[in-house]
C-alpha cells in the first residue's frame, strides 16, 4: 500500500469512527436543552457569529473541565499500561508510561471533546470547524504516540546491548535508525493531516517523485556515503577510539558520521575519509587483538660455546614460561635458528596478554632486559655486525 492510499484509509477510519459533523444523539440533545433551560435569559441571547452567549461561555469551560478531568484518566491509563506490559519489561514499562503520559491525556481530551461538543448545538459550519480541529488532533496524537514508542524501543535495545562488545557502535546505529523511522513517521503524519483536510496528496507525491529523481542524480556520492556509514555500523570493523590501519594510514578513530569518518594520526593530524570509499577498504583493527606477539632475534658472538648456547636457550625459555603475562606456555618458541655472517642467531617467539599497546611495550622492554641478563650470566655476549680479516705472510 502506498502513502496516498494509507493516508486515505486513515482519513476514512477517523471519519467513520467519529463522523464529522454528526447530528446530536438523543441524549446529547436532551442534555443541551436541559442546560439551556437552566440558564438566565441574558445568556440565551444571540451573540457574534450566530452563537449564543451561553455557547461562547460553555465552549472554553468544556475545554478547561475536560483538560482537568483527563489528568485522572491519564493516571488510570498508566496503571493499566503497567499491567499490560509483561513483567520481563518492568524497567521499560515505566519508561513507556512516562513517554506516553501526555499523548494519552491528549487522546482522552480529544475523545471527550468530540463526544460533548454536540451538546452545545453549534451551527453546522462552526460544528464542522470544531470537529475537524479535534479530529486532526486525534491523528496528531496517534503519530505522536508512535514517535514516543520508537524512542522507548530504541532505548530498550541500547540497554540490552550496552554490555556487549561493539555496544557504542550499535548505539550509534540504533540512534540513526530511530531518527530515520521518526522522520518517516513525521512525514506520514503531515501527509495524513493534509489528506484529511482534502489536499491532493497524490498529486503532491507525484511532484515530489519527479523532483526526487533529479535530487537523487545530484546526490549519488552523498547516498553512497550514507550507505557506507550504515554498512560500517552494521559490520562494526572498528569502534570509536580504536587504533586502526587503513592502507598506509594509522591512527585512532575519533568520529564516525553519516558522510565521513575522522581518524587522528600519531602526528595529531585529523584525516577525514568518505564512508563510501572506507567501506571498500582493507581495515586492520589493532584494538581487537586478543594477545600481542613478541618476536626477537638474539645474535650471540661466534666465541659462544655449545654449552653456553644451551644455557642461554634454557634460560630464555624458563624466563618466558614464568612470566605472569604469558598467554600460553606451550606456544613459546625458542630455537637456535642459524649461524649468520657475524652472529649465532636465536629466534624467540611468544604471545603476551595485555590490555593495550602501552602495557605490551612495557612487557617487551622487561623481556628484552632479561634476555640481556641471561646472555651475560651465561658468559656470552650480544654480537654486532663485524668481520674478521686474516692476513697471510708472503715469502
C-alpha positions in Angstrom: 0.0 0.0 0.0 1.5 3.4 -1.0 1.5 6.5 1.1 -1.5 8.1 -0.5 -3.7 5.1 0.0 -2.6 4.8 3.6 -3.5 8.5 4.2 -6.9 7.9 2.6 -7.5 4.8 4.7 -6.6 6.7 7.9 -8.8 9.6 6.9 -11.7 7.2 6.2 -11.1 5.4 9.5 -11.2 8.6 11.6 -14.3 9.9 9.7 -16.0 6.6 10.1 -15.2 6.2 13.8 -16.4 9.8 14.6 -18.4 11.3 11.7 -17.9 15.0 11.1 -20.1 16.8 11.7 -22.7 14.4 13.1 -26.2 15.3 14.3 -26.5 15.2 18.1 -27.8 12.0 19.5 -30.9 12.0 21.7 -29.1 12.1 25.0 -26.9 14.9 23.7 -29.9 17.0 22.5 -31.8 16.4 25.8 -28.7 17.4 27.8 -28.3 20.5 25.7 -32.0 21.5 26.1 -31.8 20.9 29.9 -28.7 23.1 30.2 -30.3 25.8 28.1 -33.4 25.8 30.3 -31.3 26.3 33.4 -29.5 29.4 32.1 -30.5 33.0 32.7 -32.3 34.9 29.9 -29.3 37.1 29.2 -27.1 34.1 28.3 -29.7 32.8 25.9 -29.4 35.8 23.6 -27.7 35.5 20.3 -24.1 36.7 20.1 -21.4 37.1 17.4 -21.2 34.5 14.5 -24.7 33.2 15.2 -23.7 31.8 18.5 -25.5 32.3 21.8 -23.6 33.8 24.7 -24.1 30.6 26.6 -22.3 28.7 23.8 -19.4 31.2 23.8 -19.1 30.6 27.5 -19.7 26.9 27.5 -17.1 26.0 24.9 -14.0 27.3 26.8 -15.5 25.9 30.1 -15.7 22.4 28.4 -12.1 22.7 27.3 -10.9 23.6 30.8 -13.1 21.0 32.5 -12.1 18.1 30.3 -8.4 19.0 30.4 -8.5 18.8 34.2 -10.6 15.6 34.0 -8.1 13.9 31.7 -5.5 14.2 34.4 -7.3 11.5 36.3 -7.9 9.4 33.2 -4.2 9.6 32.4 -3.3 8.2 35.8 -5.8 5.3 35.3 -4.4 4.6 31.8 -0.8 4.5 33.1 -1.8 1.9 35.7 -3.5 -0.2 33.1 -0.4 0.1 30.9 1.8 -1.2 33.7 -0.4 -4.3 34.0 -0.5 -4.9 30.2 3.3 -4.8 29.8 5.0 -8.2 30.6 6.9 -8.5 33.9 10.1 -9.1 32.0 9.9 -5.5 30.9 9.4 -3.9 34.3 12.1 -1.2 33.6 10.7 -0.5 30.2 7.0 -0.2 31.1 7.7 2.7 33.4 9.6 4.5 30.7 6.8 3.7 28.2 4.2 5.0 30.6 6.2 8.2 31.2 6.7 8.8 27.4 3.0 8.1 26.6 1.6 10.1 29.5 1.0 13.3 27.6 -0.2 11.7 24.4 -2.7 9.6 26.4 -4.1 12.7 28.0 -4.4 14.4 24.7 -6.2 11.3 23.3 -8.7 11.3 26.1 -9.2 15.1 25.7 -9.9 14.8 22.0 -12.4 11.9 22.5 -14.3 13.7 25.3 -14.5 17.0 23.3 -15.8 15.3 20.2 -18.3 13.5 22.4 -19.7 16.5 24.3 -19.3 19.4 21.8 -22.6 18.3 20.0 -24.4 19.1 23.4 -23.8 22.8 22.6 -25.9 22.5 19.4 -23.5 24.6 17.4 -24.3 25.8 13.9 -23.3 23.4 11.1 -20.3 25.4 9.9 -19.0 26.1 13.4 -19.6 22.4 14.5 -17.7 21.2 11.4 -14.8 23.5 12.1 -14.6 22.4 15.8 -15.0 18.8 14.9 -12.2 19.0 12.3 -9.9 20.5 14.9 -10.3 17.6 17.3 -10.2 15.0 14.5 -6.9 16.5 13.4 -5.7 16.4 17.0 -6.5 12.7 17.1 -4.4 12.0 14.1 -1.5 14.1 15.5 -1.8 12.3 18.9 -1.6 8.9 17.1 1.7 9.7 15.3 3.0 11.4 18.4 2.5 8.2 20.4 4.3 6.3 17.7 7.2 8.6 17.9 7.4 8.1 21.7 7.1 4.3 21.2 10.1 4.4 18.8 12.2 6.2 21.5 11.3 3.6 24.1 12.1 0.7 21.7 15.5 2.3 20.8 16.4 2.9 24.5 15.4 -0.7 25.4 17.7 -2.1 22.7 20.5 0.2 23.7 20.3 -1.1 27.3 20.3 -4.7 26.2 23.4 -4.2 24.0 25.3 -1.9 26.4 27.3 -4.8 28.0 28.3 -6.5 24.7 31.3 -5.6 22.6 30.6 -3.1 19.9 27.9 -1.5 22.1 29.0 2.0 21.3 28.8 1.4 17.5 25.5 -0.4 17.9 24.1 2.6 19.9 25.0 4.9 17.1 23.4 2.6 14.5 20.2 2.3 16.7 20.1 6.1 17.2 20.5 6.7 13.4 17.8 4.1 12.6 15.4 5.5 15.2 15.9 9.0 13.8 15.2 7.7 10.3 12.0 6.0 11.4 10.8 9.1 13.3 11.4 11.2 10.3 9.3 8.9 8.1 6.6 9.0 10.8 6.6 12.8 10.8 6.3 12.9 7.0 3.5 10.3 7.1 1.7 12.3 9.8 1.8 15.5 7.9 0.6 13.8 4.7 -2.3 12.2 6.7 -3.3 15.6 8.1 -3.2 17.1 4.6 -5.2 14.2 3.2 -7.8 14.5 6.0 -8.4 18.2 5.1 -8.8 17.4 1.5 -5.5 18.4 0.0 -4.4 16.3 -3.1 -1.7 14.2 -1.5 -1.3 12.0 -4.6 -0.5 15.0 -6.8 1.9 16.3 -4.3 3.7 12.9 -4.0 3.9 12.7 -7.8 5.5 16.2 -8.0 7.9 15.2 -5.2 8.8 12.0 -7.1 9.8 13.9 -10.3 11.9 16.3 -8.2 13.3 13.4 -6.2 14.8 11.8 -9.4 16.8 15.0 -10.1 17.9 15.2 -6.4 19.0 11.6 -6.4 21.1 12.0 -9.5 22.8 15.0 -8.0 23.5 13.3 -4.7 24.9 10.0 -5.7 28.0 10.5 -3.6 26.0 11.5 -0.6 23.8 8.4 -0.8 27.0 6.3 -1.3 28.5 7.7 1.9 25.2 7.2 3.8 25.1 3.5 2.7 28.8 3.2 3.6 28.1 4.6 7.1 25.2 2.1 7.5 27.4 -0.8 6.4 30.3 0.3 8.7 27.9 0.5 11.7 26.3 -2.8 10.8 29.5 -4.7 10.3 31.4 -2.9 13.0 35.0 -3.2 11.8 36.0 -0.7 14.4 34.6 1.4 17.2 35.3 5.0 18.2 38.6 5.1 20.0 40.1 2.0 18.3 43.6 2.2 16.7 43.3 1.1 13.1 45.4 0.9 9.9 43.8 1.7 6.6 46.3 1.3 3.8 49.2 3.5 4.8 47.1 5.4 7.3 47.4 4.6 11.0 45.5 6.3 13.9 42.7 6.3 16.4 39.1 6.5 15.1 37.8 9.8 16.5 34.3 10.1 14.9 32.0 8.1 12.7 29.5 10.3 11.0 26.9 9.8 8.2 29.2 11.2 5.5 32.7 10.6 6.7 34.9 9.0 9.4 37.7 11.0 11.1 41.0 9.4 12.2 43.6 11.1 14.4 47.1 10.1 13.4 50.2 9.9 15.6 51.3 13.3 14.3 48.0 14.6 15.8 46.6 15.4 12.3 43.0 14.7 11.5 42.3 12.7 8.4 38.7 12.6 7.0 37.7 9.6 4.9 34.4 9.3 3.0 32.4 6.4 4.3 31.6 5.2 0.8 35.3 4.7 0.0 36.1 3.5 3.5 33.6 0.6 3.3 35.6 -0.9 0.4 39.0 -0.5 2.2 41.1 -3.2 4.0 40.8 -2.2 7.6 43.2 -3.6 10.2 41.9 -3.1 13.8 44.7 -3.2 16.3 42.3 -2.7 19.2 40.7 -6.1 18.5 43.8 -8.1 19.3 43.3 -10.8 22.0 47.0 -11.1 22.6 50.3 -9.5 21.5 53.1 -11.2 19.6 56.6 -10.9 20.8 59.3 -11.6 18.3 63.1 -11.1 18.6 66.3 -12.3 17.1 69.2 -12.6 19.6 72.6 -12.7 18.0 75.4 -14.2 20.1 79.1 -13.8 19.3 80.9 -16.6 17.5 83.0 -17.2 20.6 80.0 -18.7 22.3 80.5 -22.3 23.2 77.8 -25.0 22.7 77.3 -25.4 26.5 76.8 -21.6 26.8 74.3 -21.7 23.9 72.3 -24.4 25.6 72.3 -22.4 28.9 71.0 -19.3 27.1 68.3 -21.3 25.3 67.1 -22.9 28.5 67.2 -19.7 30.4 65.2 -17.8 27.9 62.5 -20.5 27.7 62.3 -20.7 31.6 62.0 -16.9 31.9 59.2 -16.7 29.4 57.2 -19.6 30.9 57.5 -18.0 34.3 56.2 -14.6 33.1 52.8 -13.8 34.6 51.5 -12.2 31.3 52.4 -15.1 29.0 49.4 -16.3 27.0 50.1 -20.0 26.6 53.4 -21.5 27.8 53.2 -24.2 25.1 53.2 -21.6 22.4 56.7 -20.3 23.3 59.3 -20.8 20.6 63.0 -20.5 21.4 65.5 -22.1 19.0 69.0 -21.7 17.6 68.0 -20.7 14.1 71.2 -20.2 12.1 74.8 -19.3 12.0 74.7 -15.9 10.4 77.5 -14.0 8.9 78.5 -12.3 12.1 76.4 -13.9 14.8 74.8 -17.1 16.1 71.1 -16.2 15.9 68.5 -17.3 18.4 64.8 -16.8 17.4 62.4 -16.0 20.2 58.6 -16.1 19.7 55.9 -15.7 22.4 52.4 -14.2 23.0 51.5 -12.0 25.9 48.1 -10.9 27.2 47.9 -7.1 27.6 45.1 -4.6 27.9 46.7 -2.2 25.3 49.8 -1.5 23.3 51.2 0.7 26.1 51.2 -2.3 28.5 52.7 -4.6 25.9 55.6 -2.1 25.3 56.4 -2.3 29.0 56.3 -6.1 28.9 58.6 -6.2 25.8 61.1 -3.9 27.4 61.2 -6.1 30.5 61.7 -9.3 28.5 64.5 -7.7 26.4 66.3 -6.7 29.5 66.1 -10.2 31.0 67.4 -11.6 27.7 70.5 -9.5 28.0 70.9 -10.7 31.6 70.6 -14.3 30.6 73.2 -13.9 27.9 75.6 -12.1 30.3 75.1 -14.7 33.0 75.9 -17.5 30.6 79.3 -15.9 29.8 78.4 -14.9 26.2 77.7 -11.5 24.6 75.4 -9.9 22.1 77.0 -9.8 18.7 77.1 -6.9 16.3 77.8 -6.8 12.6 81.6 -7.4 12.2 84.1 -9.2 10.0 87.4 -10.8 10.7 90.3 -10.2 8.3 93.1 -12.8 8.2 96.5 -11.6 6.9 98.7 -14.1 5.3 102.5 -13.8 5.4 104.2 -13.8 2.0 107.7 -15.1 1.4 
